[in-house]
Amino acid sequence: MKKKERYEQIIAWFQENMPVAETELHYSSPFELLIAVILSAQCTDKRVNLITPPLFRDFPTPEALAVTTPEVVFEYIRSVSYPNNKAKHLVGMAKMLVNNFGSEIPATLEDLVKLPGVGRKTANVIQSVIFNKAAMAVDTHVFRVSHRLGLVSPKATTPLSVEKELVKHIPNELLPIAHHWLILHGRYVCQARTPKCDACGLQTRCKLFVDKHKMTQRKSQNERNELK
């Protein structure tokens, strides 16, 4: 299957079977989403959603978060991964928002990545979810699913190289939702250790599944030939 055809079929399947796809992080403002995405690095959305309500309640604005200390924030987020670093990042991020951006979340990748705790992936999530920009955040789910489906080359060994291939082949207007298609498919179906291939509607379009099926057929044929 040619790559163009693969993209067309996979996109069509998602459009039909997952017409609504959005972040599972809970938030009510761009500032809250930025906090949640920073906390979600190497941590589950479920865990982040459990600990953010008190944090959002007590630090509802960049100004409120900027005047506290990492030690105080740590007590709110101690159950997430790397709480010490994330506490420092959150306070530093809030201070920069207040001092450099008028307490507003910047809309560009260049400005977002200046914020403590914000890398390219986090910045792309904010651009996509908050500003509906044609950005593709590549986390572990997107990276894994893109390779398994055959959307990207095996030579795409970094998140940035995967991002560039996906952005090249997915229409700009679909990039924001495509990000969530791939994440949710990876989270609930195409899981890292035990992918649910039998329950996956993308079997016939999935490069990994088709290749495995062909390998199994060749092995069975070889075994039959040996018995002759």
C-alpha positions, 0 to 999 in steps of 0.5 A: 500500500502506498503511503498516500493511500495508507494515510487516506484510509486511516484518516477516513477510518478515524473520521468515521469511528472517532469523530470526536477526539479531545484531550482527557486532561481536565481544565477550564482555562488555557492556564490550567491546561498548561499546568496539566500538560506540564504535569502530564510529562511521563505521568498518566492523565488520570493521575494528573486529573486527580491532583489538579483540582486543589492546585487549580483552586488555590492558584487560579491565575499566573499571579497567584502561582508566581508568588508561591514557592516550589516547596508549597507546590510540591505538596500538591503534586507530590504523587506525580512523576518528578514532583520536585522538578515540576514544582520548580517549573510551574512556579518559574512558568508562572513568573515568566508569564507574569513578567514577560507575557502579561499573564497570557499564554503565548500562542507561538512555538518560539515563545511557548518553549521559553517557559520553564517545563515547556518543551516542543511536545507541550508547546504543540499541545497548547498550540493545537488544543488552545489555539487550534493551530496545525501542530502535531505533538508527538508523545510515546503513544503518537510515536508508537502508533505512527510507526506501527500503522506505517504512517512514518518511516522506520528511519523516523527515530526521534519525536521531531522526525515523526512530527515532520512526517505526520505534518507533511501528510495530514491535512492542516485542518485535521492535525489538531484532531489527528493528534488525539486520534493517535493518542487515544488509539495508542492509549486504549487499543494499540497499547505498548505491551499488549496491543488489542489487535483483534479489537482494532478496526485498522487491522487491514491498514496496519503495516505491523499487523499485515507484516506479521500476518504475512510472516505467519503465512510464510512460516506455515507454508514452509512448515507444510513444505517440510512435511511433504 
